[in-house]
């Protein structure tokens, strides 16, 4: 029995030692972790590191990204929102030197404002084996007033170069307790350690929603906290003599709710993927929305609203709804327009073109007028709302059923909650009795009805009527962006090709080309196309550059010695010549965000190749017809030979503006087949 008993005792003793050892290890690890990321203390290993240990292609990395958001109670102002930031960034290459500059946006509502305090920073470098530490000074911090509401603070670190470790900490205080800035987990560079905490008092009830395609598990907890209050008291007689004075102290206990997000080795958001217009919209994170506040002894104050409520509130603001009611400033010009424009479609086209030529966009996004429609009209410049509210008002005055449409631009992302900040853009909508409608954006000179600029193509917009009622409307166009190429070429027995091409583009494709090329003169334009296609060009003609109601058309003659390859007396020709797609645009093994074309589109190529006398066609590629499931897209390719003429016809089409990432492998394989087929050679040889 004693022997048996000793066997039991030994494991218990061993387990006790093991537990003590583990507790010591955990404590040691926690202490080491805290020391490792203590502000102003950077390891020599981090400074000497030449490339990122997980991503050798990274130009920079967050060694540490910490944020703590919490509430403090002030007896004069009530709860205040405080956010502490600590960022430590390693710069690996010259491409990331801009990581030494930080922009912090501060908001004010006219009476209260956000503040940035306790800004501290160091830039660590290695210099001939020695570690240097350059301090951030007040002269490196700049403030710029963007408008009456927004001020930007620019923090520009000195001595940033390849190898620098940037260490920055600061604190933000805000009286706007309802607005917790979104937490972002993923960036354009890797994150080694992420440590983010949000602490909210029990009186504030928030809804949370994940965003993007990278998630970090939430660890929620709570703890008791206390608000200490003081009240000065004085006891006096009827004659005003002070009998007693002092301070009464009291406290209020409450529960603090804590959300903690901690992660390591977060990969960079791949911004090199094709067909991603706003990568940051897809980065992982969490958004907070205040549902209600319930203070002790008070009724709840609700903040959660519907999109209907949001739309009505926006319409009620004087720099939105009131701007739509102003009309005297354009009456004379509108009368002239209506003297010639009689039908509804004529009125729409004439007014739309007039506003685009009358006012220029200053580049600022907003759903609210910046200068006011009257001033913007007079001075010929305004923000998005100035211009498109003016357009809507003129269309209404002309008797058209026109209303504003609230939009969240691509850069603003897709709103997860019904909030005022969910919209930052406004366009115009005209509806006709036959059920048709036209979406208009007069900030884009080359736009046409129902072809919005890409910046405004973000899922759905919110149509708002005069009475404030609202409803969703689809923004993406059903009209295809098209490119049509017709090529005729003759090849001589030396392998030189000469011919001509006619190109026609419509809708968003034409809009994009006009924005890209219309500012170039003819010589610059020819040089651009010679560079793009590797051709020698002459007799270049371009039509409808500014006549946006018609397709954009280009014609030119060309010669080239690089379209034909001679091997052992045989000539090898790419069927689509200089229009051939050389590489698959999709290279990543996987993709977590949608393929975003912005619009349905198609590209048609018709190529006629005349081969030299004394040659025969030895080989032509077989035809190919492939599609993507659910009728998302297709590719057709046919080559035929008839005597000395080879005819090549191809068409590539996508029927959806946005394709789910679940189709990525299918789309990648689709383009793999397409590229392989386009790069198969036609072979001709001497008879």
C-alpha positions in Angstrom: 0.0 0.0 0.0 2.8 2.4 0.8 4.4 1.7 -2.6 1.1 2.2 -4.3 0.6 5.4 -2.4 4.0 6.7 -3.3 3.2 6.2 -7.0 0.2 8.5 -6.6 2.0 11.2 -4.7 4.8 11.5 -7.2 2.6 12.5 -10.2 0.8 15.1 -8.0 4.1 16.6 -7.0 5.3 16.5 -10.6 2.0 18.1 -11.8 2.4 20.9 -9.2 5.9 21.7 -10.4 4.7 21.6 -14.0 1.9 24.0 -13.2 4.2 26.4 -11.4 6.6 26.2 -14.3 3.9 27.0 -16.8 2.6 29.9 -14.7 6.1 31.3 -14.5 6.5 30.9 -18.3 3.3 32.6 -19.0 4.2 35.5 -16.7 7.6 35.7 -18.2 6.2 35.7 -21.7 3.6 38.4 -20.9 6.3 40.5 -19.4 8.6 40.0 -22.4 5.7 40.8 -24.8 5.1 44.1 -23.0 8.8 45.0 -22.9 9.2 44.1 -26.6 6.6 46.7 -27.6 7.3 49.4 -25.1 7.3 52.7 -26.9 10.7 54.0 -27.7 12.4 50.7 -27.1 13.1 48.8 -30.4 15.3 45.7 -30.6 18.4 45.8 -32.7 17.2 42.7 -34.5 14.2 44.7 -35.8 16.4 47.6 -37.0 18.8 45.3 -38.8 16.1 43.1 -40.4 16.5 43.3 -44.2 13.2 41.7 -45.3 10.0 40.5 -43.8 10.2 37.0 -42.4 6.8 35.9 -43.8 6.5 38.0 -47.0 9.8 38.6 -48.7 8.0 40.9 -51.2 6.7 43.3 -48.5 8.0 46.9 -48.8 7.2 47.5 -45.2 5.4 45.9 -42.3 3.6 46.7 -39.0 5.8 45.2 -36.3 3.1 46.3 -33.9 -0.3 47.9 -34.4 -2.1 48.8 -31.2 -5.3 50.7 -30.6 -7.2 51.2 -27.4 -10.6 53.0 -27.5 -12.4 53.8 -24.3 -14.6 56.3 -22.5 -13.6 58.7 -19.7 -16.1 60.6 -17.7 -15.7 64.4 -17.3 -17.9 66.2 -14.8 -18.2 69.2 -17.1 -18.7 67.4 -20.4 -19.9 63.9 -19.5 -18.4 60.9 -21.3 -15.6 61.6 -23.7 -14.3 59.1 -26.3 -10.5 58.5 -26.1 -8.4 56.5 -28.5 -4.7 55.6 -27.8 -2.6 54.6 -30.8 0.8 52.9 -31.0 2.2 52.1 -34.4 5.6 50.5 -35.1 6.5 50.2 -38.8 9.5 48.7 -40.4 10.5 50.1 -43.8 12.3 47.6 -46.1 12.4 49.3 -49.5 12.3 52.8 -51.0 8.8 52.1 -52.2 7.6 52.4 -48.6 9.2 55.7 -47.6 5.8 57.2 -47.5 5.0 55.1 -44.5 6.9 57.7 -42.5 4.0 60.1 -43.1 0.7 59.8 -41.2 -2.5 61.7 -41.7 -5.1 62.1 -38.9 -8.5 63.6 -39.6 -10.1 65.7 -36.9 -13.8 66.7 -37.0 -15.6 69.6 -35.4 -19.3 70.5 -35.4 -18.8 74.2 -34.8 -19.1 74.1 -31.0 -17.0 71.0 -30.0 -14.1 69.3 -31.7 -11.8 66.3 -31.7 -8.2 66.8 -30.6 -4.9 65.0 -31.0 -2.5 65.1 -28.0 0.7 63.6 -26.7 2.2 62.9 -30.2 5.5 61.2 -29.7 7.7 59.4 -32.2 11.2 58.1 -33.1 12.9 57.0 -36.2 15.4 54.2 -35.6 18.2 53.5 -38.1 21.5 51.6 -38.3 24.6 53.7 -39.2 27.9 52.0 -39.6 27.0 49.4 -36.9 25.5 52.0 -34.5 21.8 52.5 -33.8 20.6 56.1 -34.2 17.3 57.4 -32.7 15.8 60.6 -34.3 13.1 62.2 -32.3 9.9 63.5 -33.8 9.6 67.2 -33.1 6.7 69.7 -33.2 8.1 71.1 -36.4 7.4 67.8 -38.1 3.7 68.1 -37.3 1.4 70.2 -39.6 -2.2 71.1 -39.5 -4.3 71.9 -42.6 -7.9 73.1 -42.5 -9.8 71.2 -45.2 -13.1 72.9 -44.7 -15.2 74.3 -41.8 -15.7 70.8 -40.4 -12.5 68.9 -41.2 -8.8 69.5 -40.2 -6.0 67.2 -41.1 -3.0 66.7 -39.0 0.1 65.5 -40.9 2.9 63.8 -39.0 6.0 63.6 -41.2 8.9 61.6 -39.6 12.4 62.8 -40.3 15.3 60.5 -41.4 13.1 57.8 -43.0 15.0 55.5 -45.3 15.4 51.8 -46.2 15.7 49.9 -42.9 14.1 52.5 -40.7 11.8 51.5 -37.8 9.2 54.1 -37.1 7.7 54.2 -33.6 4.7 56.5 -33.2 2.2 57.0 -30.4 -0.6 59.6 -29.9 -4.0 60.0 -28.2 -7.2 61.2 -29.7 -10.0 62.7 -27.7 -13.5 63.2 -29.1 -16.8 64.6 -27.7 -18.7 62.6 -30.4 -19.3 59.6 -28.2 -21.6 57.9 -30.6 -18.9 57.5 -33.3 -16.3 54.8 -32.8 -14.0 54.7 -35.8 -13.9 51.3 -37.6 -11.2 48.9 -36.5 -9.0 47.9 -39.5 -7.1 44.6 -39.2 -5.6 44.4 -42.7 -3.5 46.9 -44.7 -1.4 47.0 -47.8 1.5 45.7 -45.8 1.7 42.7 -43.4 0.9 43.1 -39.7 3.1 41.1 -37.3 1.2 41.8 -34.1 -2.3 43.4 -33.9 -3.6 44.4 -30.5 -6.9 46.3 -30.5 -9.4 46.9 -27.6 -12.7 48.7 -27.4 -14.1 49.5 -23.9 -17.6 50.8 -23.6 -19.7 51.6 -20.5 -22.9 49.6 -20.0 -24.9 52.8 -20.8 -23.8 52.7 -24.4 -25.2 49.8 -26.5 -23.4 49.2 -29.8 -24.1 46.9 -32.7 -21.0 45.3 -34.3 -20.5 44.1 -37.9 -17.5 42.5 -39.5 -16.3 43.9 -42.8 -13.9 42.6 -45.4 -12.6 39.2 -46.0 -10.2 38.8 -43.1 -11.6 38.2 -39.6 -10.0 38.3 -36.2 -11.9 36.5 -33.4 -13.4 38.8 -30.8 -12.7 38.1 -27.1 -15.4 39.8 -25.0 -15.3 40.3 -21.3 -16.5 42.8 -18.7 -15.4 44.3 -15.4 -16.7 46.7 -12.8 -15.5 50.3 -12.9 -16.3 53.5 -11.1 -17.1 57.1 -11.8 -16.0 59.4 -9.1 -18.1 62.5 -8.6 -17.5 65.6 -6.5 -19.9 68.4 -5.5 -18.9 71.6 -3.8 -21.4 72.6 -1.0 -21.9 75.7 1.0 -24.1 76.3 4.0 -25.1 79.9 4.8 -27.4 81.8 7.1 -30.2 84.0 5.9 -27.9 87.0 6.0 -25.3 85.3 3.8 -22.8 84.3 6.5 -21.0 81.1 5.6 -21.5 78.4 8.2 -19.8 75.5 6.4 -18.2 74.8 3.0 -16.6 71.8 1.5 -16.8 69.1 -1.1 -19.0 66.0 -1.1 -17.6 63.0 -2.8 -19.6 60.2 -4.3 -19.2 57.4 -6.9 -21.2 55.5 -9.4 -20.4 51.8 -10.1 -20.9 50.5 -13.6 -19.9 47.7 -15.9 -17.4 48.2 -18.6 -17.8 46.0 -21.6 -14.5 45.0 -23.3 -13.9 43.7 -26.8 -10.3 42.6 -27.5 -9.0 41.7 -30.9 -5.5 40.1 -31.0 -3.8 38.5 -33.9 -0.4 37.7 -35.4 1.0 37.4 -38.9 -1.9 39.1 -40.8 -1.1 39.0 -44.5 -1.1 42.2 -46.6 -4.2 43.0 -48.6 -3.2 42.1 -52.1 -3.6 45.4 -54.0 -2.0 44.0 -57.2 -4.9 41.8 -58.1 -6.6 42.9 -61.3 -10.2 44.3 -61.3 -10.2 45.7 -57.8 -11.1 49.4 -57.9 -11.0 50.1 -54.1 -8.9 47.4 -52.3 -9.5 49.0 -48.9 -13.2 48.2 -49.1 -12.3 44.5 -48.7 -9.8 44.7 -45.8 -10.9 42.9 -42.7 -12.2 44.9 -39.7 -15.1 45.6 -37.5 -17.6 48.5 -37.5 -19.4 49.8 -34.4 -22.8 51.5 -34.6 -24.5 53.0 -31.5 -28.0 51.6 -31.0 -29.0 53.5 -27.9 -27.8 55.2 -24.7 -29.5 54.6 -21.4 -28.2 56.5 -18.4 -29.2 55.7 -14.9 -32.7 57.0 -14.1 -33.3 58.1 -17.7 -35.2 56.7 -20.6 -33.3 55.2 -23.5 -32.2 57.4 -26.3 -32.2 55.5 -29.5 -29.8 56.1 -32.4 -30.4 53.2 -34.6 -32.4 54.3 -37.6 -33.6 53.0 -40.9 -32.4 54.1 -44.4 -35.8 55.8 -44.7 -35.0 57.9 -41.6 -31.5 58.7 -42.8 -32.7 59.8 -46.2 -35.4 62.1 -44.7 -32.9 63.7 -42.4 -30.4 64.4 -45.2 -33.2 65.9 -47.3 -34.2 68.2 -44.4 -30.8 69.8 -44.2 -30.6 73.3 -45.7 -27.5 72.4 -47.8 -29.4 69.6 -49.4 -33.2 70.0 -49.7 -33.1 73.8 -49.6 -30.6 73.9 -52.5 -33.1 71.9 -54.6 -35.8 74.6 -54.1 -33.6 77.4 -55.4 -34.3 78.2 -59.1 -34.2 82.0 -59.9 -30.5 81.9 -60.6 -30.9 79.7 -63.7 -34.3 80.8 -65.0 -33.0 82.9 -67.9 -30.6 80.2 -69.2 -33.3 77.4 -68.7 -35.8 79.4 -70.8 -33.2 79.5 -73.7 -32.7 75.8 -73.4 -36.4 75.0 -73.5 -36.9 77.2 -76.6 -35.2 74.4 -78.7 -35.6 71.3 -76.5 -39.2 70.1 -76.6 -39.4 66.4 -75.8 -38.5 65.0 -72.4 -35.4 63.3 -73.8 -34.3 66.5 -75.6 -34.8 68.5 -72.3 -32.8 65.9 -70.4 -29.9 65.9 -72.9 -29.7 69.7 -73.2 -29.9 70.4 -69.5 -27.4 67.7 -68.7 -24.9 69.0 -71.2 -25.5 72.6 -70.1 -24.7 71.9 -66.5 -21.5 69.9 -67.4 -20.2 72.8 -69.5 -21.4 75.5 -67.0 -19.8 74.1 -63.8 -16.6 72.1 -63.2 -16.1 69.6 -60.4 -13.5 70.7 -57.8 -12.8 67.0 -56.9 -14.6 67.1 -53.5 -17.1 64.4 -52.6 -20.2 65.2 -50.5 -23.9 64.8 -50.3 -24.1 68.4 -49.1 -23.5 71.5 -51.1 -20.2 73.1 -50.4 -20.6 76.6 -51.9 -24.4 76.5 -52.5 -25.9 75.9 -56.0 -26.2 79.7 -56.7 -22.6 80.5 -56.0 -21.4 77.3 -57.8 -23.5 78.3 -60.8 -22.1 81.9 -60.8 -18.5 80.9 -60.3 -18.5 77.8 -62.4 -17.1 75.4 -59.9 -18.5 73.2 -57.1 -18.4 69.9 -55.3 -20.5 66.8 -56.2 -23.6 68.1 -54.4 -23.4 71.6 -55.8 -23.4 70.3 -59.3 -25.8 67.4 -59.2 -28.4 69.2 -56.9 -28.3 72.1 -59.4 -28.8 69.6 -62.2 -31.8 68.0 -60.4 -33.4 71.3 -59.7 -33.1 72.4 -63.4 -34.6 69.1 -64.6 -37.5 69.6 -62.2 -38.1 73.1 -63.4 -38.2 71.8 -66.9 -41.1 69.5 -66.0 -39.2 66.3 -65.7 -39.7 63.8 -62.9 -36.2 64.3 -61.4 -35.0 63.4 -57.9 -31.6 63.1 -56.2 -30.0 59.7 -55.5 -27.8 59.3 -52.5 -24.7 57.2 -53.1 -21.8 55.8 -51.2 -18.8 56.2 -53.5 -16.4 53.3 -54.0 -13.8 55.0 -51.8 -16.5 55.3 -49.0 -17.2 51.5 -49.2 -20.5 49.8 -48.8 -22.4 51.0 -45.7 -23.2 48.2 -43.2 -25.6 50.3 -41.1 -28.1 53.0 -41.8 -26.1 56.1 -40.9 -25.6 59.6 -42.3 -22.0 58.8 -43.1 -23.2 55.9 -45.2 -23.7 58.3 -48.1 -21.0 60.7 -49.3 -22.1 61.4 -52.9 -25.3 62.4 -54.8 -26.3 62.0 -58.4 -29.6 62.7 -60.3 -32.3 60.5 -61.5 -35.0 61.2 -64.2 -37.9 58.7 -64.5 -40.2 58.5 -67.5 -43.9 57.4 -67.8 -42.9 54.3 -69.9 -40.9 52.9 -66.9 -37.5 53.9 -68.3 -35.1 56.1 -66.3 -31.7 57.9 -66.6 -29.0 58.1 -64.0 -26.9 61.3 -64.4 -23.7 62.6 -62.9 -22.7 66.1 -64.2 -19.4 66.0 -62.4 -18.0 63.8 -65.2 -17.7 65.7 -68.6 -17.6 62.5 -70.6 -20.5 60.7 -69.0 -23.8 60.0 -70.7 -27.2 59.1 -69.3 -26.9 55.7 -67.5 -23.1 55.6 -67.8 -21.9 56.8 -64.4 -18.1 57.3 -63.6 -16.6 54.3 -61.8 -16.3 56.2 -58.6 -20.1 56.3 -58.3 -20.8 52.7 -59.3 -21.2 51.1 -55.9 -24.1 48.7 -55.8 -27.2 50.7 -55.0 -28.2 54.3 -54.4 -31.1 55.8 -52.4 -33.7 57.7 -54.4 -35.2 60.5 -52.3 -38.5 62.2 -53.2 -39.6 65.7 -52.4 -41.6 64.4 -49.4 -38.5 62.6 -48.0 -39.7 59.1 -48.9 -37.0 57.0 -50.4 -36.2 53.7 -52.0 -33.2 51.8 -53.4 -32.2 51.9 -57.1 -29.5 49.9 -58.8 -26.6 51.9 -60.0 -24.8 49.5 -62.3 -25.6 49.9 -66.0 -27.2 47.1 -68.1 -25.4 48.7 -71.1 -22.2 46.9 -72.1 -18.9 48.7 -72.3 -17.8 47.7 -75.8 -14.7 47.6 -77.8 -14.8 46.6 -81.5 -11.6 46.2 -83.5 -11.5 45.6 -87.3 -8.0 44.9 -88.7 -6.9 44.3 -92.2 -3.3 43.4 -92.8 -1.1 42.1 -95.7 2.1 40.2 -95.0 5.0 40.2 -97.5 7.5 37.4 -97.9 9.9 39.2 -95.7 7.5 39.0 -92.8 6.6 42.7 -92.7 3.0 43.4 -92.0 1.2 46.5 -93.1 -2.5 47.4 -92.8 -5.1 49.5 -91.0 -7.4 49.2 -88.0 -10.8 50.7 -87.1 -11.6 50.8 -83.4 -15.0 51.7 -81.9 -15.7 52.1 -78.2 -19.0 52.8 -76.3 -20.3 53.5 -72.8 -17.9 53.2 -69.9 -15.0 52.0 -72.2 -15.4 55.2 -74.3 -15.7 57.3 -71.2 -12.4 55.8 -69.8 -10.6 56.3 -73.1 -11.7 59.9 -73.5 -10.5 60.7 -69.9 -7.2 59.0 -70.7 -6.5 60.4 -74.2 -8.5 63.6 -74.8 -5.9 65.8 -73.2 -3.2 64.6 -75.6 -2.3 66.2 -78.9 -2.2 64.1 -82.0 1.6 63.5 -81.8 1.3 62.4 -78.2 -1.6 60.2 -79.1 0.2 58.5 -81.9 3.3 57.9 -79.7 1.0 56.4 -77.0 -0.5 53.9 -79.4 2.8 53.1 -81.1 4.2 52.3 -77.6 1.1 50.2 -76.6 1.0 48.1 -79.8 4.7 48.2 -80.9 3.7 49.6 -84.3 4.7 52.4 -86.6 1.6 54.4 -87.2 0.5 57.0 -89.8 -2.7 58.6 -91.0 -4.1 58.6 -87.5 -7.7 59.8 -87.2 -9.9 60.0 -84.1 -13.6 60.9 -84.2 -16.2 61.8 -81.6 -13.6 62.6 -79.0 -16.0 65.2 -77.5 -19.2 64.1 -79.2 -20.0 61.7 -76.4 -23.5 60.8 -77.8 -21.7 58.7 -80.5 -19.1 55.9 -80.2 -15.5 56.9 -79.9 -13.8 55.9 -83.1 -10.1 55.7 -84.1 -8.5 54.7 -87.5 -4.9 54.4 -88.4 -2.5 52.7 -90.8 0.4 50.7 -89.4 3.5 48.7 -90.3 5.5 46.3 -88.2 8.3 43.8 -88.5 7.4 42.2 -85.2 4.1 40.6 -86.0 5.6 37.6 -87.8 8.3 35.2 -86.7 10.4 33.3 -89.3 11.6 29.8 -88.2 13.3 27.4 -90.7 11.6 29.1 -93.7 8.1 29.1 -92.2 6.2 32.1 -91.0 4.5 32.1 -87.6 1.7 34.6 -87.0 -0.4 35.4 -83.9 -4.0 35.3 -85.1 -5.0 38.5 -83.3 -1.6 40.2 -84.0 -1.0 43.1 -81.6 -4.4 42.6 -80.0 -3.3 39.3 -78.5 -3.6 38.9 -74.7 -0.1 37.8 -73.7 -0.7 36.8 -70.1 -3.4 35.6 -67.8 -4.3 38.6 -65.6 -5.3 36.3 -62.7 -2.1 34.9 -61.1 -3.0 34.4 -57.4 -3.7 30.9 -56.2 -6.9 32.1 -54.4 -8.9 35.3 -54.2 -11.1 36.4 -51.3 -12.8 39.4 -52.8 -15.0 39.9 -55.9 -13.8 40.4 -59.5 -15.0 43.9 -60.2 -15.3 45.0 -63.8 -17.6 47.9 -62.8 -19.8 47.2 -65.8 -20.8 44.4 -68.2 -18.4 44.5 -71.2 -17.4 42.8 -74.4 -14.5 42.9 -76.8 -14.9 41.9 -80.5 -12.0 41.4 -82.9 -12.3 40.8 -86.6 -8.9 40.3 -88.3 -8.3 39.7 -92.0 -4.8 38.5 -92.9 -3.6 38.3 -96.5 -0.6 36.1 -96.9 2.1 36.6 -99.6 1.9 34.9 -103.0 3.7 31.6 -103.2 2.7 30.7 -99.6 0.1 28.3 -98.3 -1.6 27.9 -95.0 0.0 24.9 -93.2 -1.8 25.2 -89.8 -4.5 27.2 -88.2 -5.7 27.0 -84.6 -8.9 25.0 -83.9 -11.9 27.0 -82.9 -12.8 27.4 -79.2 -16.0 28.2 -77.5 -16.0 28.3 -73.7 -18.2 29.8 -71.0 -18.5 30.5 -67.3 -21.4 28.9 -65.4 -24.6 30.9 -64.8 -24.1 32.8 -68.0 -21.5 35.1 -66.5 -19.4 35.2 -69.6 -18.1 33.5 -72.7 -15.2 33.4 -75.2 -15.5 32.4 -78.9 -12.6 32.1 -81.3 -12.7 31.0 -84.9 -10.0 31.0 -87.6 -10.7 30.1 -91.2 -8.6 30.1 -94.3 -9.7 30.7 -97.9 -6.9 30.9 -100.5 -4.5 33.6 -99.6 -6.8 35.1 -96.9 -7.1 34.1 -93.3 -10.1 35.3 -91.2 -10.0 35.5 -87.4 -13.1 36.3 -85.4 -13.2 36.4 -81.6 -15.5 37.7 -78.9 -15.0 38.0 -75.2 -18.0 39.0 -73.1 -18.9 39.3 -69.4 -22.5 39.7 -68.5 -22.1 40.8 -64.9 -20.3 43.8 -63.5 -19.2 41.9 -60.4 -18.3 38.2 -60.1 -18.2 36.5 -56.7 -14.8 35.1 -55.5 -16.4 31.7 -55.5 -16.0 31.7 -59.2 -12.3 32.8 -59.1 -10.7 29.4 -60.0 -13.3 29.1 -62.9 -12.5 32.5 -64.2 -8.8 32.0 -63.8 -9.0 28.7 -65.8 -11.2 30.5 -68.4 -8.5 33.1 -69.0 -5.8 30.4 -69.1 -7.6 28.7 -72.0 -8.2 32.1 -73.7 -4.6 33.1 -73.5 -3.4 29.8 -74.7 -5.7 29.9 -77.7 -4.9 33.4 -78.6 -1.2 32.6 -78.6 -1.4 29.6 -80.8 0.3 30.4 -84.1 -0.9 30.4 -87.6 1.8 28.7 -89.7 2.3 29.4 -93.4 5.0 28.0 -95.7 6.2 28.3 -99.3 4.3 26.2 -101.8 
